[in-house]
Amino acid sequence: MLGFIGCGTMGGTLLEGMIKNQLVAPEEVVIFDQDSGRMLFFKENLQVNIADDIQSLCQQTPKIFLAVKPQDMKELLLEMKPLLNAEHLLISVAAGLYISFFQEYLGDSVKIIRIMPNTPCLIGEGMSVISRSQTVSEEEEKEVAALIGSLGKVISLEEKHMSAVTGLSGSGPAYIFLVIEALADGGVEMGLSRDVALSLAAQTVLGAAKMFLQTGEHPAVLKNKVTSPGGTTSAGLLALEEGAVRASLIKAVIRSAQKEKNMFLEKK
Ligand SMILES: NC(=O)c1ccc[n+]([C@@H]2O[C@H](COP(=O)([O-])OP(=O)(O)OC[C@H]3O[C@@H](n4cnc5c(N)ncnc54)[C@H](OP(=O)(O)O)[C@@H]3O)[C@@H](O)[C@H]2O)c1
């Protein structure tokens, strides 16, 4: 059995992705969310089991995804503490909550895996990074990585990198949606319909990302290949440099990463 506590944006995304990708059968999943409407939605749409409460969920499964907001986690852990035994493996997707946070409330022997996923997990194109406590075996980490891997790519990193990961791939989809929207605005300004402009922008982002991943060439090399002297692309790139797009994206990653670090300090 696999458990989920919290079935909002991220919990729901992981749940739906794992079931739709047939990594786990609906009858092998039990969920609990304090919002009963959310639970019933997933029961009806995915045919998963719902638990009456946290206690019942902890009794039904040792492997539990925790997908509540960071500010709700402390209360949840205090409720879970007397219900856990040595078999339980907790998998947290909460941004800014370090493994030491869970150890503080549940003791050093708790088995905890921390994951930073992103929302494209919903369509199988997610990027997730995973870190484990010393109490979690390599085998257990591999099992969880296989589940998450069904929703896109997954890599393991030391926990010290999680802030950077949050700033880049965790928050990154929002940056790219903004880029797509802005490119389309440019197309609309030049007379394209909104639908056409959005399609051109999105496919361009997808194609450029795939081209980089498939060729393995440095992005600067790929950029230079499409930038002929005195040409149209060169003129467009000048506008991006004038607008400090490069510095803005670097700062976006740094600010988001800093925010993640501060969230952890606030929650301690
Ligand atoms: N959204 C993203 O793109 C993203 C990306 C990476 C990581 N994350 C992480 O994912 C976690 C969840 O974020 P989210 O955006 O999915 O939040 P969300 O949409 O608010 O979902 C959280 C759900 O958990 C429920 N809940 C809260 N406390 C509970 C408890 N004690 N027992 C059972 N259910 C409880 C909430 O109910 P109520 O609504 O009634 O409070 C809500 O339905 C966060 O820790 C976040 O850092 C999110």
The ligand as a Gaussian input file, in Angstrom:
#p B3LYP/6-31G(d) Opt

LIG

0 1
 N        2.549000      23.429000      -5.882000
 C        3.775000      23.227000      -6.364000
 O        4.108000      23.546000      -7.508000
 C        4.818000      22.552000      -5.491000
 C        6.084000      22.245000      -6.034000
 C        7.006000      21.580000      -5.218000
 C        6.678000      21.253000      -3.900000
 N        5.452000      21.587000      -3.411000
 C        5.144000      21.244000      -2.005000
 O        3.989000      20.455000      -1.965000
 C        3.350000      20.638000      -0.697000
 C        1.877000      20.831000      -0.927000
 O        1.686000      22.028000      -1.668000
 P        0.371000      22.230000      -2.519000
 O        0.602000      23.398000      -3.401000
 O       -0.033000      20.923000      -3.110000
 O       -0.659000      22.630000      -1.309000
 P       -2.239000      22.539000      -1.318000
 O       -2.775000      22.600000      -2.705000
 O       -2.738000      23.516000      -0.296000
 O       -2.524000      21.053000      -0.772000
 C       -2.313000      20.658000       0.556000
 C       -3.516000      19.843000       0.996000
 O       -3.221000      19.255000       2.268000
 C       -4.350000      19.459000       3.131000
 N       -3.907000      19.383000       4.520000
 C       -3.303000      20.325000       5.278000
 N       -3.028000      19.845000       6.506000
 C       -3.472000      18.557000       6.532000
 C       -3.480000      17.528000       7.512000
 N       -2.972000      17.711000       8.736000
 N       -4.004000      16.342000       7.188000
 C       -4.530000      16.130000       5.963000
 N       -4.566000      17.064000       4.978000
 C       -4.027000      18.263000       5.265000
 C       -4.863000      20.819000       2.717000
 O       -6.170000      21.030000       3.167000
 P       -6.677000      22.556000       3.370000
 O       -6.773000      23.158000       1.996000
 O       -7.998000      22.381000       4.054000
 O       -5.637000      23.235000       4.221000
 C       -4.782000      20.697000       1.191000
 O       -5.892000      20.001000       0.665000
 C        3.966000      21.874000      -0.053000
 O        4.712000      21.489000       1.076000
 C        4.835000      22.473000      -1.136000
 O        6.009000      23.024000      -0.588000
 C        4.509000      22.218000      -4.174000

